[in-house]
Amino acid sequence: MTMLLAPAAGLHAQLITPTAARPYAGPRFPGGPDSLRAWLQRHPLPQAGRTPVFVQFDVLPSDPLHEPHVIVPPGSRTLPAAVATAALHLVAEMPTWTPGRQDVEIPITTVTLCLSEASLALAYADEMPAFPDIEPGIIGFYRYMPGIQVVTPQILQKKLAGDVYVYFEVSPAGHLENACVIGGTVPALNDAALRTVARLPTRARTPARLRGWPVRVYYVLSVGFAVDPPR
């Protein structure tokens, strides 16, 4: 039995030593990430209060809001149907996103938004953090993590499978902070996914930068566990 990080299917672990951050190549909000945060602060999600709600969608050249869905909170935490509906409506009312660059090895299309007006972290920046031995960008994490993924005896014995969404921030000083599970239905997988992210380098070589200034950004990684995946 083999356990895989589902989003990284077809990718192989690749260790490199970046010397500098690379420009962000993913989808962009009109006016930039600080404009996105300001828009969310002006449009608070009804009934959600300060509880973070996460919505994920793809920004494609043919469809700038492709398959939006709310990430269901883990464990016993529930998301009221009215809040989920309001979250999807809010995203649909946003200004149109611009697709990311298409002339790269693997175009970045997925956006995961934290719809909390209290969040201080940006969804992206002009330059994203560069970590030791990890290629800059979200794809770099998916290439790196198969080599550090935690798979416990319980997961193997019970043949547990599923996807877990893990949130974390990178501070303006480059520190990896505030890691937590934001989506996942199996407690053993949630724990293993969080322990996997804890194995990432704890500090970036260079932080995220917006117009030259260090800023706080967040990532959401989908850690997948599969039982006997097709070869």
Secondary structure, DSSP 8 states (H G I E B T S, - for coil): -----GGGTT--------SS--B--S-B-TT-HHHHHHHHHHS--TTTTTS--EEEEEEETTEEEEEEEE---STT----HHHHHHHHHHHHTS---B---SSSSS---EEEEE--TT--SBS--SB--B-TTS-SSHHHHHHHGGGT----HHHHHHT--EEEEEEEEE-TT-BEEEEEEEE-S-HHHHHHHHHHHHTS-SB-SB-EEETTEEE-EEEEEEEEE-SS---
